[in-house]
Amino acid sequence: MINYEEEIKRFKPSLDVDQIEDAIVKVDLTDMNDIMTKLIEDAIKQKKDAQK
């Protein structure tokens, strides 16, 4: 059986939308597009260096 008093004591409210947006914006995430762009740039640079 659920003990509602214990559940209320342990309850932690979720973040508001504004707080979530701030938390997400502050995190520096590298997405797949960033990784692919970096790999392509590196490959182009290596190819140019090899041609010299």
C-alpha positions as CSV (number, residue, x, y, z in Angstrom):
1,M,0.0,0.0,0.0
2,I,1.2,3.5,-0.7
3,N,2.2,5.6,2.2
4,Y,1.2,9.1,1.1
5,E,2.9,10.9,4.0
6,E,6.3,9.3,3.0
7,E,5.7,10.1,-0.6
8,I,5.0,13.8,0.2
9,K,8.2,14.0,2.3
10,R,10.2,12.7,-0.6
11,F,8.5,14.8,-3.3
12,K,10.8,17.1,-5.3
13,P,9.1,19.3,-7.8
14,S,10.3,19.2,-11.4
15,L,12.1,22.2,-12.9
16,D,10.1,24.9,-14.5
17,V,10.4,25.3,-18.3
18,D,12.7,28.4,-17.8
19,Q,15.0,26.5,-15.5
20,I,15.2,23.6,-18.0
21,E,16.0,25.9,-20.8
22,D,18.8,27.6,-18.8
23,A,20.2,24.2,-17.8
24,I,20.2,23.0,-21.4
25,V,21.7,26.2,-22.8
26,K,24.6,26.1,-20.3
27,V,25.6,22.6,-21.3
28,D,28.1,22.5,-24.2
29,L,26.9,19.6,-26.3
30,T,28.6,18.4,-29.4
31,D,26.1,17.0,-31.8
32,M,26.6,14.7,-34.7
33,N,26.7,17.6,-37.2
34,D,29.6,19.2,-35.3
35,I,31.5,15.9,-35.3
36,M,31.0,15.3,-39.0
37,T,32.0,18.9,-39.8
38,K,35.2,18.5,-37.8
39,L,36.0,15.2,-39.5
40,I,35.5,16.6,-42.9
41,E,37.6,19.7,-42.2
42,D,40.4,17.5,-40.8
43,A,40.3,15.2,-43.9
44,I,40.5,18.2,-46.2
45,K,43.4,19.7,-44.3
46,Q,45.3,16.3,-44.4
47,K,44.7,16.0,-48.1
48,K,46.0,19.5,-48.8
49,D,49.1,18.8,-46.6
50,A,49.7,15.5,-48.4
51,Q,49.6,17.3,-51.8
52,K,52.3,19.8,-50.8
